[in-house]
Amino acid sequence: MPGIDGFLFDLDGTLLDSAPDLTAALNRVRADYDLPPLPVSTVRAGVSRGAAGMLGLGFPGIAESQYSLIRKQFLTYYADGSTELSQPFPNVPELLDELDRAGLPWAIVTNKSRRLTVPIITELGWLQRARLVVCGDTTDQPKPSPKPVLLACQALRLSPASIVMVGDDPRDIEAGKAAGCATAAVLWGYGDPDSAGLRAADHLCHQVNDIAALSQIRQRPGTASL
């Protein structure tokens, strides 16, 4: 297997624990409709499915005629408070520092829209450090299409076969595989760690340090699950 020369990271549930701010936004909308707040532990399960997943949890059985308005309210509230409570997962800053020191380029490939992504990663100091930030509206098709992944590979000027796509959702794994990348599923995120879609990844990462270890794979042939 070729050596690893670069990494592509999903954002929410992979690098960033954004569930607290997303929950706060959802609960603000629920309050507008006189509904009680939901705990973060409940909302986490819907984060990987985007606004549709979270609104499905917050407003089950919502009428189609109301969906667009409630979605707009939710995204407005989230944009207003997207950097209040969100934090990188433990050891993620150290991982990115280690990749930078090693000269291994990395990019962010997220399905979150650019208007929501840029303020967050700017606050974290990642906008200038990442070689590229590909958002859900950067290409005409988001993940699981390979298009965002291939765009990032081109920006890194690396063969997809030498890049690892890292994510917590089956769509990350599907997109990475379709683009010809190696894939790594993180099991601390918002996706179901037992899902067949995540388990189909080339590498299963139980902790952040497992991602750093992937860069040494050429010295440890045959390693498929860390």
N, C-alpha and C positions, 0 to 999 in steps of 0.2 A: 504494500500500500504506500502511496506517495506520502512525503512529509507534509505537515500542516504549515501553510504559509500565511494564513489569515483567517479571521473569524467574522461571521455575520450574526448579530444578536437581535432577537425579538426584544421588545421593550417591556411591556406590561407582563408581569408574571415571570420574567426571565432576569432582567436587570433591575427592574423597579417594582416595588410593592405599592401599587397605586390604588389598591382596594379601599383604603380609608377615605381618600378624597372622592372616589367614585361613589362610595356609600353615602358620604355627606351630601353629594349632589342629588342622589336618588331620594334621600330622605327629605330634602328641601322640596322636591316635587311632590312627594307623598304628603307632606304637611300642607301644601297648597290645596290638596283634595281631602284634608281632614283624616289622613291615614296615619297610623302610628309608625315610628321609625323602625327600621330593620337593623339587626346587628351586622357588623362587618363579616362575621363568619358565614352568614347566609348569602350575602351579596358576592363574596369571593367566587362562589361557584359559577356565577354568570359573567365574570369579567372577561374571560377568554373569548366569549361570544359577542363582545362589543355591546353597543347600546341596545341592540335587539335582545340580547341575553339578559341584560340587567333590567330592562323594562318588563321583560317577561316575568322576572322574579318580583319586581316592585308593583306591577299592575297586571296580574294574571287575568287572562280573558278580556284584555283591553279591546274596545271596539276599534275597528280599522279607521273610522272617522275621527277618533281621538288620538290615534297613534302619532301622527306627524306633529301635532301641537305639544304633546307630552315629551316627545323626543327632543323638540327644539328647546323646551324649558330645561330639560335635563342637561343638554349640552351647554346651554348658557350658564347654568349654575356651575357645571364642572369647569368650564373655561375660567370662571371667576375665582375658583379655589383649587386649581389643579396642583398647586405647589405647596399647599398648606400642611398636609400630613404625609404625603408620599415620601418614601425614602428608598434608597437602593437596598436590595437585600444584603444581609451580612456578608462581608468579604468581597462584594462586587467591586467597590472602589479599589481594593488591593489587587484584584484580578486585572482590572484595566491598567493600573499602574505597572503591573508585571508585564503585560503585553507590550505596553509602550517602551519599557526598558529593554525588552527583548527584540524590539524592532518588528513586531508582528502586527500588521495593520488590522484594524477592525472597523466595522460599519454597523449601523443600526438599520434593521429592516422591520418596520412595524406596519400594522394595518390602521393605526390611529392616524387621523387626518393631520396635515401639516400644521394647521392653525392651533391644534391642541398639543402637538408634539414639541414644536420649537420652544415655547415658553418653559416647558418642563426641563428639557435637556440643556437649555441655556442656563437655567437656575442651577443645574447640577454641574455645569462646566463641561458638558460632554459635546456640545455643538461644535466647538473648535477642535476637539480631540478626535472625534470620529472622522474617518476618511470620507464618509458619505452618510447621509441620513435619507433613507427611502421610506416614504410614508404611504398610507393607504390610497392617497390620491396623486401620488407621483407618477405612476403608470396607469394605464387604462384598466388594469385588472390587479387587485390586491392578492395576497396569498389566500388560497393555495396555488394560485397561478405562479409559475416560475419566473414571470417577467420581473418582479421587483428584485428577486435574488440574482438573476442574470445581470441586471443593471448594476447592482452593487459589485458583482465580480468584475465587470468591465471597468468600473471606477477604480478598483484595487489593482487592475492590470494583472490579474492572476487567473489561472485556469480554475474553473469550478471544482475540478478534482482535488485541488490543493487547499480548498476552503471548507470550513465547517459551518453549517447553518445550525444555530443553537436556539431552541425555543421550548415553550411549555405547552404548546397546543398542536394537535395533529396537523393543522394547516401549515405550521412551520416545517414539519417533517416532510409533508407531501411536496411543498414548494421546493425545499432543498433537494430532495431526491429527483424531482422532475428537472431541476437545473443541472444535475450532475454533481452536486456537492456531497461531501460526507455530512451526516446529520447527527446532532446530539440533542437528546431530550432531557430537559431539566425536570426533576421530580419534586421540586419545592414550590412550583408555580400554581397557576389556577386551573390547569388542565387535570383531568383524571389520570393519576399516575399508573393506573391499571388498564387504561384504554389501549386497544390494539393499535390505534394510530400513533400513540407515543412509543409504545413498545416496539414499533417497526423501525425506530431510529437505529443508526449504526452504533451509537453509544448512549448509555444511560448514565446520567450524572445525578448522584444523590446529594452532592454538596458542591459549592462553587469551586473549591480546589480541584475537583475532578476535571473541570474545564481547562484549567491551566495545565494539567497533566496530559491533556490531549496533544499539546504541542510537542511532547516528547515521544509521540507514538512511534516515530521511526526507530527509536531505540528499544521499543517494547512491542515487537510485532505480535499480532494475534490478539491484542487486547480489544475487546468489543464492549465490555460493560465494566464501568469503574465503580 
